[in-house]
Amino acid sequence: MRPEYGPQVPVIPRCTALVIGALLAGSCTSVSPEELDARFSSPDSAVTEVESASSPTTTAPSSADGPASTTTVPASEVTPSLGDGLGGALAIGGFRNLVVTDPSGRTVESFPTAGVAVTQPTWSRDGANIIATAVAEPVTTVAVQGEAVTIRPSRRPYFFYSWSTDGAYIAALGPGPLGTSLDILGPDGVPVSDDSLDTASFYLAWEPDGGDDLVIHRDRSLELVRDPTDLTTVEPLGEPGQLFLAPAWIPGTRHVLLVEEAVTGGRLTRLDVDTLESVDLGPVDGSIGIAVSPDGRRAVLAHAVGPGGDGNVTVGFTPAAVTASTEIIDLETAERTPISDELSIWTEWSPDGTKLALMQPSAARDSAVWVIWDGESTTRLEPFRPTLTFFRNYVFFSWQYTESPRIWSPGSDAIVYAAQDELGDSIWVRRLDGDRAVRVSEGDVAFWSP
């Protein structure tokens, strides 16, 4: 995977690419890898420890440093009680500082970075720590642990982070000699070894039950890393191909979901990473995205026309197996349930496993829409125009980002997303029991703490 400032060329279903291209047409700008490479620094550079503010910010910073300490929305949309009952905090990107707010947009912490902009704010899975990238000279990692933030020149400008479930390690992807490289960092953002893994296309999944095993999908190969401090030792798990991007590890098991290429088309496969025993769960239609429910009982499958397809958004149905463009599969019985005939380009389970947030193209120009599935039916929310950063650097690689919690509130009762409006790039919170989304802050991306 690679956002705008790395060289990897992702394998993306053609129809998905067309939808994304339509949303981004005429509006993309990027920083070349060469420009960022010039900012690289040796991983042996000095580490700076910066203490955070001991109390929440009370003065409204400038738009470059962080959002105002109160909600900045048109008067008709101000909802003072928005945060009532909503837990957790929002980590917001797009400012010079790493900004953390409550769900109503009031600043809780603002960590100075000395950078031009903060991107990739990523919570640990217990919501205690944050890792982010600060675009600066050199590019740095920003690691928040408690009330201290460690700012350190990074080995490369990381464009993706994923925490191990126990919080001991961070998988960090960035530009490398073959396209994309994997480094393993500690919670302070410091690499745990000199090892790196290099490839063109790179996707991964951590063991979900407190362990530190890591499954990686490098180009056409699937491999297992048992010791994150030793990337020189990997176990081959097969050559499934590239009809899927990120593997999906099933909680409570040693099994991962993937798609194996076959003469007759792709086959959804459940693979035991220790014994290599596999179970065929039926066909897929073209390339697909996979997301497993928190309890490990179900998975959502988002089918799309494959690279050799005709580019249409709707898929060709196989009634006996594939039931819809977006469907649920029971991982024990392999029974499938259709939930939407529309192409889904982001699918994320709520923390309680009872709901799904699906991002789908909207009929409105340059827009998308969130569709909420509650276990029985779907509800379409208001169309919105994603910020370029959110769409280009995150939605484009959504199957990797949804490997860990991103947009849902801890109580499974609201979502957060970044959208363009008349005031520019903005962060919006949508309560599921409300009648509209509320603008809570400036910013080009935001993720909710688990």
PEGIRA-V716248 format. One record per residue. PHI is phi in degrees with one decimal (NA if undefined). BURIAL is # if it has 24 or more other ideal C-beta (glycine too) atoms within 12 Angstrom, else .. D_FIRST is the distance of its C-alpha to the first C-alpha in whole Angstrom. Layout:
PHI_BURIAL_D_FIRST ; PHI_BURIAL_D_FIRST
//
This chain:
NA_#_0 ; -158.3_#_4 ; -74.3_#_7 ; -61.8_#_10 ; -110.1_#_11 ; -131.7_#_9 ; -92.8_#_9 ; -67.2_#_6 ; -101.3_._7 ; -76.1_#_6 ; -94.1_#_9 ; -127.9_#_10 ; -51.0_#_14 ; -59.2_#_16 ; -67.5_#_18 ; -63.8_#_15 ; -61.6_#_14 ; -65.4_#_18 ; -63.8_#_18 ; -62.7_#_15 ; -60.8_._17 ; -64.4_#_20 ; -71.1_#_19 ; -102.5_#_18 ; -53.5_._20 ; 74.2_._22 ; -132.6_._21 ; -90.4_._18 ; -130.2_._18 ; -148.3_._16 ; -98.2_#_16 ; -68.6_._16 ; -56.8_#_14 ; -63.0_._18 ; -63.0_._19 ; -74.0_#_17 ; -59.1_._18 ; -66.8_._21 ; -95.1_#_21 ; -60.2_#_20 ; -133.9_#_22 ; -60.2_._23 ; -67.1_#_22 ; -90.9_._26 ; -62.9_._27 ; -64.8_._29 ; -104.4_#_28 ; -109.0_#_29 ; -101.3_._31 ; -122.2_#_31 ; -79.8_._33 ; -80.2_#_32 ; -64.2_._35 ; -82.0_._37 ; -138.6_._37 ; -58.4_._36 ; -63.0_#_36 ; -114.0_._39 ; -105.3_._38 ; -76.4_._36 ; -74.6_#_34 ; -69.7_._33 ; -63.2_#_30 ; -78.3_._28 ; -95.2_#_29 ; 163.1_#_28 ; -76.6_#_29 ; -64.0_#_33 ; -77.3_#_35 ; -124.1_#_36 ; -62.9_#_34 ; -108.5_#_34 ; -136.7_#_35 ; -53.4_._37 ; -54.3_._40 ; -70.6_._40 ; -110.6_#_37 ; -65.2_._38 ; -129.4_#_38 ; -56.2_._39 ; -92.6_._39 ; -52.5_#_35 ; -79.8_#_34 ; -59.4_._37 ; 83.6_._36 ; -93.6_#_32 ; -91.8_._31 ; 77.5_#_28 ; -142.7_#_27 ; -108.0_#_24 ; -99.1_#_22 ; -115.5_#_21 ; -105.5_#_19 ; 111.4_#_20 ; -107.4_#_24 ; -69.9_#_25 ; -98.5_#_25 ; -83.4_#_23 ; -107.4_#_25 ; -121.3_#_26 ; -125.1_#_28 ; -80.3_#_30 ; -61.9_#_29 ; -89.0_#_32 ; 93.3_#_30 ; -76.0_#_33 ; -64.5_#_31 ; -99.0_#_32 ; -144.1_#_30 ; -138.8_#_29 ; -95.7_#_28 ; -62.7_#_28 ; -126.4_#_25 ; 63.6_#_27 ; -103.4_#_24 ; -82.4_#_23 ; -159.8_#_21 ; -101.1_#_19 ; -137.3_#_16 ; 57.8_#_13 ; -67.4_#_17 ; -130.1_#_16 ; -77.6_#_19 ; -66.4_#_20 ; -71.8_#_21 ; -98.2_._25 ; 73.0_#_24 ; -89.8_._26 ; -129.1_#_24 ; -136.6_#_21 ; -123.8_#_18 ; -153.5_#_17 ; -111.1_#_16 ; -108.5_#_19 ; -74.5_#_19 ; -153.5_#_22 ; -123.7_._23 ; -81.4_#_22 ; -63.6_#_19 ; -127.1_#_20 ; -94.8_#_19 ; -122.0_#_21 ; -114.9_#_22 ; -100.3_#_25 ; -131.0_#_27 ; 65.9_._30 ; -100.7_._32 ; -116.2_#_30 ; -124.5_#_27 ; -99.8_#_26 ; -108.9_#_24 ; -143.8_#_23 ; -54.6_#_22 ; -93.9_#_19 ; -63.5_#_18 ; -159.2_#_15 ; -76.6_#_13 ; -66.6_#_11 ; -114.8_#_9 ; -161.4_#_8 ; -129.8_#_11 ; -145.0_#_13 ; -82.2_#_17 ; -65.2_#_18 ; -66.4_#_21 ; -90.3_._24 ; 77.0_#_22 ; -81.7_#_23 ; -137.0_#_19 ; -129.1_#_16 ; -81.9_#_13 ; -124.0_#_11 ; -106.6_#_8 ; -158.0_#_9 ; -61.1_#_10 ; -144.4_#_12 ; -62.4_._14 ; -101.5_._12 ; 136.8_#_9 ; -138.2_#_7 ; -125.4_#_10 ; -106.3_#_11 ; -118.6_#_14 ; -108.8_#_16 ; -107.6_#_18 ; -83.8_#_21 ; -63.7_#_22 ; -89.8_#_23 ; 83.7_#_20 ; -91.7_#_22 ; -56.7_#_20 ; -84.2_#_22 ; -157.1_._22 ; -84.9_._22 ; -74.4_._19 ; -142.4_#_16 ; -117.0_#_14 ; -121.7_#_12 ; -167.2_#_10 ; -89.0_#_9 ; -107.0_#_6 ; -137.9_#_6 ; -139.7_#_7 ; -153.4_#_10 ; -153.2_#_13 ; -81.4_#_16 ; -57.6_#_20 ; -86.6_#_21 ; -112.9_._25 ; 92.4_._25 ; -85.4_#_24 ; -121.9_#_21 ; -72.6_#_20 ; -134.6_#_16 ; -94.4_#_15 ; -123.6_#_12 ; -112.0_#_11 ; -107.4_#_10 ; 51.7_#_11 ; -95.2_#_14 ; -102.5_#_15 ; -116.1_#_15 ; -140.8_#_17 ; -120.9_#_18 ; -107.1_#_19 ; -92.1_._22 ; -126.5_._22 ; -61.0_#_20 ; -84.4_._22 ; -134.1_._22 ; -82.5_#_19 ; -80.6_._21 ; -113.5_._22 ; -128.3_#_20 ; -105.7_._22 ; -69.2_._21 ; -114.9_#_20 ; 125.5_#_20 ; -124.6_._18 ; -72.2_#_18 ; 100.9_#_16 ; -130.6_#_13 ; -84.2_#_14 ; -140.7_#_12 ; -107.2_#_9 ; -86.2_#_10 ; -66.5_#_13 ; -121.6_#_16 ; -84.5_#_18 ; -86.4_#_22 ; -56.2_#_24 ; 79.2_._27 ; -137.6_#_26 ; -107.9_#_25 ; -112.4_#_23 ; -123.5_#_19 ; -98.2_#_19 ; -154.6_#_17 ; -122.1_#_18 ; -101.2_#_20 ; -74.3_#_20 ; -137.2_._24 ; -59.6_._27 ; -89.2_._27 ; 122.4_#_24 ; -73.3_#_21 ; -125.4_#_23 ; -69.3_#_21 ; -131.2_#_22 ; -104.0_#_23 ; -116.5_#_23 ; -82.3_._25 ; -74.0_#_23 ; -94.7_._26 ; -97.9_._28 ; 67.1_._26 ; -71.1_._28 ; -135.0_._26 ; -126.5_#_27 ; -82.2_._27 ; -104.6_#_26 ; 106.2_#_27 ; -79.5_#_25 ; -123.8_#_22 ; -110.3_#_22 ; 70.9_#_19 ; -78.2_#_16 ; -136.7_#_15 ; -109.3_#_14 ; -130.7_#_16 ; -141.2_#_17 ; -95.8_#_20 ; -65.7_#_23 ; -57.5_#_24 ; -87.4_._27 ; 75.9_#_25 ; -90.1_._27 ; -135.1_#_25 ; -140.0_#_22 ; -97.8_#_21 ; -116.5_#_20 ; -113.2_#_18 ; -88.2_#_19 ; -149.7_#_18 ; -62.6_#_20 ; -72.1_#_18 ; -55.9_._17 ; -95.8_._21 ; -78.3_#_22 ; -91.1_._24 ; 87.7_._22 ; -72.0_._24 ; -70.1_#_22 ; -79.3_#_25 ; -93.7_#_24 ; -84.9_._27 ; -78.0_._29 ; -117.0_._30 ; -51.8_._32 ; -73.4_._33 ; -137.9_#_29 ; -77.7_#_27 ; -99.0_#_29 ; -168.8_#_26 ; -57.3_#_23 ; -124.0_#_22 ; -142.9_#_24 ; -106.3_#_25 ; -118.9_#_26 ; -77.8_._28 ; -77.3_#_27 ; -95.3_._31 ; -98.0_._32 ; 69.1_#_29 ; -68.5_._31 ; -114.3_#_29 ; -128.4_#_30 ; -71.7_#_29 ; -123.6_#_28 ; -161.6_#_26 ; -84.6_._27 ; -92.9_#_24 ; -66.7_#_20 ; -107.3_#_18 ; -109.7_#_15 ; -151.6_#_15 ; -131.5_#_17 ; -140.4_#_18 ; -73.2_#_21 ; -69.2_#_24 ; -56.6_#_25 ; -85.3_._28 ; 74.5_#_26 ; -96.8_._29 ; -137.2_#_27 ; -131.0_#_23 ; -104.1_#_22 ; -114.6_#_21 ; -92.7_#_19 ; -133.1_#_21 ; -60.2_#_21 ; -107.0_#_25 ; -67.0_._28 ; -68.3_._28 ; -62.7_._27 ; 57.2_#_23 ; -124.3_#_23 ; -131.9_#_22 ; -145.9_#_24 ; -87.1_#_23 ; -117.3_#_25 ; -103.6_#_26 ; -101.4_#_27 ; -103.3_._30 ; 103.0_._31 ; -129.9_._33 ; -144.3_._32 ; -112.3_#_30 ; -127.8_._30 ; -87.4_#_29 ; -89.4_#_29 ; -71.9_#_29 ; -61.9_#_27 ; -147.2_#_25 ; -106.7_#_23 ; -61.1_#_20 ; -62.3_#_19 ; -61.2_#_17 ; -63.3_#_15 ; -61.5_#_15 ; -74.1_#_14 ; -73.0_#_11 ; -97.9_#_9 ; -125.7_#_10 ; -60.9_#_11 ; -58.7_#_9 ; -122.9_#_6 ; -60.5_#_10 ; -65.8_#_10 ; -82.6_#_8 ; -65.4_#_10 ; -79.2_#_13 ; -65.5_#_13 ; -132.1_#_15 ; -59.5_#_18 ; -134.5_#_17 ; -105.7_#_20 ; -83.5_#_23 ; -68.9_#_26 ; -58.8_#_27 ; -87.3_#_30 ; 61.6_#_28 ; -118.1_#_30 ; -162.6_#_28 ; -128.7_#_24 ; -122.9_#_23 ; -155.5_#_21 ; -107.9_#_20 ; -142.1_#_22 ; -89.1_#_24 ; -141.8_#_28 ; -66.1_._31 ; -97.5_._31 ; 110.6_._27 ; -73.6_#_24 ; -141.9_#_25 ; -106.5_#_24 ; -123.1_#_26 ; -117.4_#_27 ; -122.4_#_28 ; -73.4_#_31 ; -72.2_#_31 ; -94.9_._35 ; -98.6_._35 ; -109.4_._36 ; -169.2_._33 ; -82.8_#_30 ; -123.3_#_31 ; -76.3_#_30 ; -112.4_#_30 ; -168.9_#_28 ; -77.4_#_27 ; 132.9_#_23 ; -106.4_#_20 ; -160.7_#_18 ; -151.0_#_19 ; -131.1_#_19 ; -91.7_#_22 ; -67.4_#_23 ; -63.3_#_24
//
